[in-house]
Amino acid sequence: MIIVPEVQISGGQLVTRTGVRTPYIRHEIDPLEFVDRLVSEGAERLHVVDVDAASSGDADNGDLVRAILDSVDIPVQVAGGTRTVNQVDEWLETGAAAVVLGTLAITDQGLLTEVCTRHPGAILANLATSEGVVMIDGWQTATAFRPEDIVYDLQLAGVAGIIHTDIDRFDVDSSASLALTMEIKNRTVMPVFSSGTVQNLEDLAQVHYLPNIHGAIVGHALASGAFSLTEALEVASQPQTSPEPEVETSVAERGIQSVVQVYLASYNRSPAARWWNHDLRQAIAEDNPYVEITIPQEDLEIEEASASRREVQTLYEQAMDAADVVLVVLDGVENEAWTAFECGYARASGKYLMGLAVSPRLEGRSRIESMCDFVVGFGDLDDKQATLSALAREINQHLLSEQADSALDGLPVD
């Protein structure tokens, strides 16, 4: 687990807050001296928040934040009041390792995608919640979104991680806030940080032993002297009884999502089937750029005129070995198709097998359908594009959910 000390600045002073309705506490130590102390105690990264810029936009502490960037050699992520692409560019050019976006990450998906594309791995999203819904505008405005509604879009936009700040943590036990953080983590492969839940070393130990939470952002406890960063790092260095799965660790180290490789097992001999497969692949890719689909009949460049069936089978096996998921179109399977073999090989290899069928049956399912770990069903095909879009979103959401739960063995981690 990573501990990221938080440095909040207002009016040129170091501040913290212990309640959403309470005034900020102003600490006597100079922010630059506080930063020097944190670095000397072993800080590996800093989270610097310009409180004034975040709350009003009329005043800011930009000069002091830049002085902090100049004074340290460790990565610094900057938060507070960033509202435009130019501001993101300026902070990163000034020396920030990452920029944290709050309201903007929720309200402007187009701009978020743009900055994530321009600066891969350098954009974090601050997801603030209260009573189970997402808050914006400096925690003042409740949206209609629940966290699980937002996480999927944040991941697709390309953010490098999520900082979850539960505003209710000031009024309730921290375990409730951590439970919500865990629920957010269960829906994404991105690193997720808990913010504001650590007030003492016992809180820190609790976060440390929770699976999959990548780190904790700690501010008031360090500024008020509840414990030192040296003590916190000692707790964080203890062996975990429930270590994070390898996929979480590897993805988190990269800071960006890794690609999920999908093998499409589908009848492909008729023009109609080929068109459907291509359209399905395009729809899935448009909905989630982190999913790549292989259509073996198209992508393996097999010379059907000269290749034996055994040679074809070997190529198919190699492609399935390289895949993380096998997606099988269950309708239209004919004797001359390879679909039954592909499903059998995938099941024997331990691959996650997802089916796609018109109105899948709960009883009397076919043998191939029974092999599937999950079946996505669909009905009316009157609007082809709407059907493909709906299918793509459901497939991608299920892939991401299964990936986050570590139900997919061998997801890409390198």
C-alpha positions as CSV (number, residue, x, y, z in Angstrom):
1,M,0.0,0.0,0.0
2,I,1.2,3.5,-0.9
3,I,0.9,6.3,1.6
4,V,0.5,9.7,-0.1
5,P,0.8,12.7,2.3
6,E,-1.7,15.5,1.6
7,V,-0.7,19.1,1.7
8,Q,-3.7,21.5,1.6
9,I,-3.0,25.2,1.2
10,S,-5.3,28.2,1.7
11,G,-4.1,31.8,1.9
12,G,-0.5,30.6,1.8
13,Q,-1.0,28.5,5.0
14,L,-1.1,24.8,5.7
15,V,-4.7,23.8,6.4
16,T,-6.8,20.7,7.2
17,R,-10.4,20.0,8.0
18,T,-12.1,17.5,10.4
19,G,-15.7,18.1,9.3
20,V,-17.5,19.1,6.1
21,R,-19.4,21.8,8.0
22,T,-16.4,22.9,10.2
23,P,-13.9,25.7,9.2
24,Y,-10.4,24.8,8.1
25,I,-7.8,24.4,10.8
26,R,-4.7,26.5,10.1
27,H,-1.4,25.0,11.2
28,E,1.6,27.0,12.3
29,I,4.1,25.2,10.3
30,D,5.0,26.7,6.9
31,P,3.8,24.5,4.0
32,L,7.3,24.3,2.5
33,E,8.7,23.3,5.9
34,F,6.0,20.7,6.2
35,V,6.9,19.3,2.8
36,D,10.6,19.2,3.7
37,R,9.7,17.2,6.8
38,L,7.6,14.8,4.9
39,V,10.4,14.2,2.4
40,S,12.9,13.7,5.1
41,E,10.6,11.1,6.7
42,G,10.4,9.1,3.5
43,A,7.5,10.4,1.4
44,E,7.5,8.9,-2.0
45,R,4.8,11.1,-3.5
46,L,2.8,14.2,-2.4
47,H,-0.8,15.2,-3.0
48,V,-1.0,19.0,-3.0
49,V,-4.4,20.7,-2.9
50,D,-5.0,24.4,-3.7
51,V,-8.1,24.9,-1.5
52,D,-8.8,28.4,-2.6
53,A,-8.6,27.6,-6.3
54,A,-10.9,24.6,-5.8
55,S,-13.5,26.5,-3.8
56,S,-13.8,29.8,-5.7
57,G,-11.4,30.1,-8.6
58,D,-11.0,33.8,-7.8
59,A,-8.0,33.3,-5.5
60,D,-5.2,30.7,-5.7
61,N,-1.9,29.6,-4.3
62,G,-0.3,28.8,-7.6
63,D,3.1,30.4,-6.7
64,L,3.4,28.3,-3.5
65,V,2.4,25.1,-5.3
66,R,5.0,25.8,-7.9
67,A,7.6,26.5,-5.2
68,I,6.8,23.0,-3.8
69,L,7.3,21.5,-7.2
70,D,10.7,23.1,-7.4
71,S,11.7,22.1,-3.9
72,V,11.3,18.3,-4.2
73,D,12.5,15.5,-6.4
74,I,9.6,13.1,-5.7
75,P,6.4,13.0,-7.8
76,V,3.7,15.6,-6.9
77,Q,0.1,15.3,-7.9
78,V,-1.7,18.7,-8.0
79,A,-5.4,19.2,-7.2
80,G,-7.8,22.1,-6.9
81,G,-9.3,24.5,-9.4
82,T,-8.1,22.9,-12.7
83,R,-10.9,23.5,-15.2
84,T,-9.3,23.7,-18.6
85,V,-7.0,21.8,-20.9
86,N,-4.4,24.7,-20.8
87,Q,-4.3,24.5,-17.0
88,V,-3.7,20.8,-17.1
89,D,-0.9,21.3,-19.7
90,E,0.7,24.1,-17.6
91,W,0.8,22.1,-14.4
92,L,2.4,19.1,-16.1
93,E,4.9,21.4,-17.9
94,T,5.7,23.0,-14.6
95,G,6.7,19.7,-13.1
96,A,3.6,18.0,-11.6
97,A,3.7,14.3,-12.1
98,A,-0.1,14.2,-12.3
99,V,-3.2,16.4,-12.2
100,V,-6.2,15.5,-10.1
101,L,-9.6,16.5,-11.6
102,G,-12.8,16.6,-9.6
103,T,-15.9,18.3,-10.9
104,L,-14.5,18.4,-14.4
105,A,-14.0,14.6,-14.5
106,I,-17.7,14.2,-13.8
107,T,-19.3,17.0,-15.9
108,D,-17.2,17.1,-19.1
109,Q,-16.4,13.6,-20.4
110,G,-15.1,15.1,-23.7
111,L,-12.5,17.3,-22.1
112,L,-11.6,14.5,-19.7
113,T,-10.9,12.1,-22.6
114,E,-8.9,14.8,-24.4
115,V,-6.5,15.5,-21.5
116,C,-6.2,11.7,-20.7
117,T,-5.2,11.2,-24.4
118,R,-2.8,14.1,-24.3
119,H,-1.2,13.0,-21.0
120,P,-1.6,9.2,-20.6
121,G,-1.0,8.1,-17.0
122,A,-1.0,11.6,-15.7
123,I,-4.7,12.3,-14.9
124,L,-6.4,11.2,-11.7
125,A,-10.1,11.6,-10.9
126,N,-11.2,12.7,-7.4
127,L,-14.6,11.0,-6.8
128,A,-16.3,12.6,-3.9
129,T,-19.5,11.0,-2.5
130,S,-22.1,11.7,0.2
131,E,-25.0,9.4,1.1
132,G,-24.1,7.2,-1.8
133,V,-24.2,9.8,-4.6
134,V,-21.4,11.7,-6.4
135,M,-20.8,15.3,-5.3
136,I,-19.3,18.2,-7.3
137,D,-18.6,21.9,-7.0
138,G,-16.5,21.6,-3.9
139,W,-18.8,19.1,-2.3
140,Q,-21.7,21.5,-2.6
141,T,-23.8,20.0,-5.3
142,A,-25.3,16.5,-5.3
143,T,-25.6,14.8,-8.7
144,A,-27.9,12.0,-9.8
145,F,-25.0,9.6,-10.2
146,R,-24.0,6.8,-7.9
147,P,-20.3,6.0,-7.9
148,E,-20.8,2.8,-9.9
149,D,-22.4,4.9,-12.7
150,I,-19.3,7.0,-13.0
151,V,-16.4,4.5,-12.7
152,Y,-17.0,2.8,-16.0
153,D,-16.9,6.1,-17.9
154,L,-13.8,7.3,-16.0
155,Q,-11.9,4.1,-17.0
156,L,-12.9,4.4,-20.6
157,A,-11.8,8.1,-20.6
158,G,-8.3,6.9,-19.6
159,V,-7.8,8.2,-16.1
160,A,-4.8,6.7,-14.3
161,G,-6.6,6.2,-11.0
162,I,-9.4,7.2,-8.7
163,I,-9.2,9.0,-5.4
164,H,-12.3,8.3,-3.4
165,T,-13.3,10.9,-0.8
166,D,-16.3,10.0,1.2
167,I,-17.7,13.2,2.7
168,D,-19.7,11.3,5.2
169,R,-16.5,10.0,6.8
170,F,-16.6,13.0,9.1
171,D,-19.9,11.9,10.6
172,V,-19.7,8.1,10.5
173,D,-17.3,5.3,11.3
174,S,-14.5,5.0,8.7
175,S,-15.5,1.4,7.9
176,A,-18.6,2.6,6.1
177,S,-16.4,4.8,3.9
178,L,-14.0,2.0,3.2
179,A,-16.8,-0.3,2.3
180,L,-17.8,2.2,-0.4
181,T,-14.2,2.5,-1.6
182,M,-14.1,-1.3,-1.9
183,E,-17.3,-1.3,-3.9
184,I,-15.8,1.3,-6.3
185,K,-12.6,-0.8,-6.6
186,N,-14.7,-3.9,-7.5
187,R,-15.8,-2.2,-10.6
188,T,-12.5,-1.2,-12.1
189,V,-8.9,-2.3,-12.7
190,M,-7.6,1.2,-12.1
191,P,-5.7,2.0,-8.8
192,V,-8.1,3.3,-6.2
193,F,-7.0,5.5,-3.3
194,S,-8.9,6.1,0.0
195,S,-8.8,9.7,1.1
196,G,-9.5,11.1,4.5
197,T,-10.3,7.8,6.3
198,V,-7.0,7.6,8.2
199,Q,-7.0,9.6,11.5
200,N,-4.8,7.2,13.5
201,L,-2.5,4.3,13.1
202,E,-5.3,1.8,13.7
203,D,-7.2,3.3,10.7
204,L,-4.1,3.0,8.6
205,A,-3.7,-0.7,9.6
206,Q,-7.3,-1.3,8.6
207,V,-6.8,0.2,5.1
208,H,-3.5,-1.6,4.7
209,Y,-5.1,-5.1,5.2
210,L,-8.1,-4.4,2.9
211,P,-7.5,-6.1,-0.5
212,N,-7.1,-4.2,-3.7
213,I,-7.0,-0.6,-2.2
214,H,-3.9,0.8,-3.8
215,G,-3.1,3.5,-1.2
216,A,-4.3,6.1,1.3
217,I,-4.1,9.9,1.1
218,V,-3.4,11.2,4.6
219,G,-3.5,14.9,5.6
220,H,-4.8,16.0,8.9
221,A,-3.3,13.2,11.0
222,L,0.2,14.1,9.7
223,A,-0.3,17.8,9.9
224,S,-1.6,17.7,13.5
225,G,1.1,15.2,14.7
226,A,-1.3,12.3,15.4
227,F,1.6,10.2,14.0
228,S,4.6,10.7,11.9
229,L,5.1,9.6,8.3
230,T,7.9,7.4,9.5
231,E,5.4,5.5,11.8
232,A,2.9,5.3,9.0
233,L,5.3,3.9,6.6
234,E,6.3,1.3,9.2
235,V,2.7,0.1,9.4
236,A,2.3,0.1,5.6
237,S,5.5,-2.0,5.3
238,Q,4.0,-4.9,7.3
239,P,3.2,-8.1,5.3
240,Q,-0.4,-8.3,4.3
241,T,-2.5,-11.2,5.3
242,S,-4.6,-10.7,2.2
243,P,-2.2,-9.5,-0.5
244,E,-3.4,-7.8,-3.6
245,P,-3.8,-10.1,-6.5
246,E,-1.0,-9.9,-9.1
247,V,-3.3,-8.2,-11.7
248,E,-4.0,-5.3,-9.4
249,T,-0.4,-4.8,-8.5
250,S,0.8,-4.9,-12.0
251,V,-1.9,-2.6,-13.4
252,A,-1.4,-0.1,-10.6
253,E,2.3,0.1,-11.2
254,R,1.7,1.0,-14.8
255,G,-0.9,3.6,-13.8
256,I,-3.0,2.9,-16.9
257,Q,-5.3,0.2,-18.0
258,S,-4.0,-2.8,-19.9
259,V,-5.7,-4.3,-22.9
260,V,-8.0,-7.2,-22.6
261,Q,-7.6,-9.7,-25.5
262,V,-10.8,-11.3,-26.7
263,Y,-11.0,-14.2,-29.1
264,L,-14.3,-14.2,-31.1
265,A,-15.6,-17.7,-31.7
266,S,-18.3,-17.4,-34.3
267,Y,-19.6,-18.9,-37.5
268,N,-17.9,-16.9,-40.3
269,R,-18.6,-18.6,-43.6
270,S,-21.5,-16.5,-44.9
271,P,-21.2,-12.8,-45.8
272,A,-24.0,-12.0,-43.3
273,A,-22.0,-13.6,-40.5
274,R,-18.8,-11.9,-41.5
275,W,-20.5,-8.5,-41.5
276,W,-22.1,-9.1,-38.2
277,N,-18.8,-10.1,-36.6
278,H,-17.0,-7.1,-38.0
279,D,-19.8,-4.8,-36.8
280,L,-19.8,-6.4,-33.4
281,R,-16.0,-6.0,-33.1
282,Q,-16.2,-2.3,-34.1
283,A,-19.0,-1.6,-31.6
284,I,-17.1,-3.2,-28.7
285,A,-13.9,-1.3,-29.6
286,E,-15.7,2.0,-29.9
287,D,-17.3,1.5,-26.5
288,N,-14.0,0.4,-24.9
289,P,-10.6,1.1,-26.5
290,Y,-8.9,-1.3,-24.0
291,V,-10.5,-4.4,-25.5
292,E,-9.0,-5.9,-28.6
293,I,-10.9,-8.6,-30.5
294,T,-9.4,-11.3,-32.7
295,I,-11.5,-12.8,-35.4
296,P,-9.4,-15.9,-36.2
297,Q,-10.7,-16.4,-39.7
298,E,-9.8,-12.8,-40.6
299,D,-6.8,-12.0,-38.4
300,L,-4.7,-15.2,-38.5
301,E,-4.1,-15.0,-42.3
302,I,-4.6,-18.8,-42.8
303,E,-4.1,-20.1,-46.3
304,E,-7.2,-22.3,-46.4
305,A,-6.3,-23.8,-49.7
306,S,-3.1,-25.2,-48.5
307,A,-3.4,-25.5,-44.7
308,S,-4.5,-28.8,-43.2
309,R,-7.3,-28.9,-40.6
310,R,-4.6,-29.8,-38.0
311,E,-2.6,-26.7,-39.0
312,V,-5.7,-24.6,-38.7
313,Q,-6.5,-26.1,-35.4
314,T,-3.0,-25.3,-34.1
315,L,-3.3,-21.7,-35.1
316,Y,-6.7,-21.4,-33.4
317,E,-5.3,-22.9,-30.3
318,Q,-2.4,-20.5,-30.2
319,A,-4.7,-17.5,-30.6
320,M,-6.9,-18.7,-27.8
321,D,-3.9,-19.3,-25.6
322,A,-3.0,-15.6,-26.1
323,A,-6.5,-14.5,-25.3
324,D,-7.9,-13.5,-21.9
325,V,-11.5,-14.2,-22.8
326,V,-13.3,-16.2,-25.4
327,L,-16.5,-14.6,-26.7
328,V,-18.7,-17.2,-28.5
329,V,-21.7,-16.3,-30.7
330,L,-24.1,-19.1,-29.9
331,D,-26.6,-18.6,-32.8
332,G,-26.0,-19.8,-36.3
333,V,-23.5,-22.6,-35.4
334,E,-23.3,-25.2,-38.1
335,N,-21.5,-28.5,-38.4
336,E,-18.7,-27.1,-40.6
337,A,-17.9,-24.3,-38.1
338,W,-15.2,-24.6,-35.5
339,T,-17.2,-23.1,-32.7
340,A,-17.8,-26.3,-30.8
341,F,-14.1,-27.1,-30.8
342,E,-13.2,-23.5,-29.8
343,C,-15.5,-23.6,-26.8
344,G,-14.3,-27.0,-25.7
345,Y,-10.6,-25.9,-26.0
346,A,-11.4,-22.7,-24.1
347,R,-13.1,-24.5,-21.3
348,A,-10.3,-27.1,-21.0
349,S,-7.8,-24.3,-20.9
350,G,-9.5,-22.5,-18.1
351,K,-10.4,-19.5,-20.2
352,Y,-13.3,-17.3,-19.3
353,L,-16.1,-18.1,-21.7
354,M,-18.8,-15.6,-22.5
355,G,-21.7,-16.5,-24.7
356,L,-23.8,-14.2,-26.9
357,A,-27.3,-15.5,-27.9
358,V,-30.8,-14.4,-28.8
359,S,-32.9,-14.8,-25.8
360,P,-30.7,-17.4,-24.0
361,R,-32.7,-20.3,-22.5
362,L,-32.6,-21.0,-18.8
363,E,-33.7,-24.6,-19.3
364,G,-32.8,-27.0,-22.0
365,R,-29.7,-25.1,-22.9
366,S,-27.4,-26.4,-25.7
367,R,-24.2,-28.1,-24.7
368,I,-22.1,-25.2,-25.9
369,E,-24.3,-22.7,-24.1
370,S,-23.9,-24.7,-20.9
371,M,-20.1,-24.4,-21.1
372,C,-20.3,-20.6,-20.8
373,D,-19.5,-18.8,-17.6
374,F,-21.9,-16.0,-18.6
375,V,-24.4,-15.5,-21.4
376,V,-25.3,-12.1,-22.8
377,G,-28.8,-12.2,-24.3
378,F,-30.5,-9.9,-26.7
379,G,-33.8,-9.9,-28.6
380,D,-35.3,-7.6,-31.2
381,L,-32.9,-6.8,-34.1
382,D,-35.1,-4.2,-35.7
383,D,-32.5,-1.5,-35.0
384,K,-29.2,-3.1,-35.7
385,Q,-27.0,-0.3,-34.5
386,A,-28.9,0.2,-31.3
387,T,-28.7,-3.6,-30.7
388,L,-24.9,-3.6,-31.3
389,S,-24.3,-0.6,-29.1
390,A,-26.3,-2.2,-26.2
391,L,-24.5,-5.5,-26.6
392,A,-21.1,-3.8,-26.7
393,R,-21.8,-1.9,-23.5
394,E,-23.1,-5.0,-21.6
395,I,-20.1,-7.1,-22.8
396,N,-17.6,-4.4,-21.8
397,Q,-19.2,-3.8,-18.4
398,H,-19.2,-7.5,-17.6
399,L,-15.6,-7.8,-18.8
400,L,-14.5,-5.0,-16.6
401,S,-16.4,-6.3,-13.6
402,E,-15.0,-9.8,-14.0
403,Q,-11.5,-8.4,-14.4
404,A,-11.7,-6.3,-11.3
405,D,-13.0,-9.3,-9.3
406,S,-10.0,-11.3,-10.5
407,A,-12.5,-13.9,-12.0
408,L,-10.6,-13.8,-15.3
409,D,-7.5,-15.9,-14.9
410,G,-4.5,-14.6,-16.8
411,L,-5.6,-11.1,-17.5
412,P,-2.8,-9.0,-19.1
413,V,-0.5,-7.5,-16.5
414,D,2.7,-6.6,-18.4
